[in-house]
Amino acid sequence: MNSTTPLLADDTLLAMAVVIALLVSLLAAVVAGVLARADGATLPAAASRAGTAFAASLALATALVALLR
């Protein structure tokens, strides 16, 4: 695709799928961090759990997007 070609529908859907995967992963990270804090974890431990949840859910979501593409 050169620079003058407009985005195709497939490219737009792929971009939307990646953005949705990112937002869902961010939501999972926030929920994991809040639940960790509510469980009595320290702030660094809660941030670590949130980061782990973010990475795992983003990896899973992008793998699903790649599989279905």
C-alpha positions in Angstrom: 0.0 0.0 0.0 1.5 3.3 -1.0 1.0 6.6 0.8 -1.8 7.8 -1.5 -4.0 4.7 -1.1 -6.8 5.2 1.4 -7.2 2.8 4.3 -9.1 -0.3 3.3 -12.0 -1.7 5.3 -9.7 -4.6 6.5 -7.1 -2.2 7.7 -9.7 -0.1 9.5 -11.2 -3.2 11.2 -7.7 -4.4 12.2 -6.9 -1.0 13.8 -10.2 -1.0 15.6 -9.6 -4.6 16.9 -6.2 -3.6 18.2 -7.6 -0.5 19.9 -10.4 -2.5 21.5 -7.8 -5.1 22.7 -5.7 -2.4 24.2 -8.7 -0.9 26.0 -9.9 -4.3 27.4 -6.3 -5.0 28.6 -6.2 -1.6 30.3 -9.5 -2.3 32.0 -8.2 -5.7 33.2 -5.1 -4.0 34.6 -7.1 -1.4 36.5 -9.5 -4.0 37.9 -6.5 -6.2 38.9 -4.8 -3.3 40.6 -7.8 -2.2 42.5 -8.6 -5.7 43.6 -5.0 -6.2 44.8 -5.2 -3.0 46.8 -8.5 -4.0 48.3 -6.9 -7.3 49.3 -4.2 -5.5 51.2 -1.3 -5.5 48.7 1.2 -2.7 48.8 1.2 -0.2 46.0 4.2 -1.8 44.2 2.7 -5.2 44.5 -0.6 -4.0 43.1 1.1 -2.2 40.2 3.0 -5.5 39.5 -0.2 -7.5 39.4 -1.8 -4.8 37.2 1.1 -5.0 34.8 1.0 -8.7 34.7 -2.8 -8.7 34.0 -2.3 -6.0 31.3 0.5 -8.0 29.5 -1.4 -11.3 29.7 -4.7 -10.0 28.4 -3.0 -7.9 25.7 -1.0 -10.9 24.5 -4.2 -13.1 24.5 -6.2 -10.5 22.7 -3.7 -9.8 20.0 -3.2 -13.5 19.5 -6.9 -13.9 18.9 -6.9 -11.0 16.5 -4.1 -12.5 14.6 -5.8 -15.9 14.6 -9.0 -14.5 13.3 -7.4 -12.3 10.6 
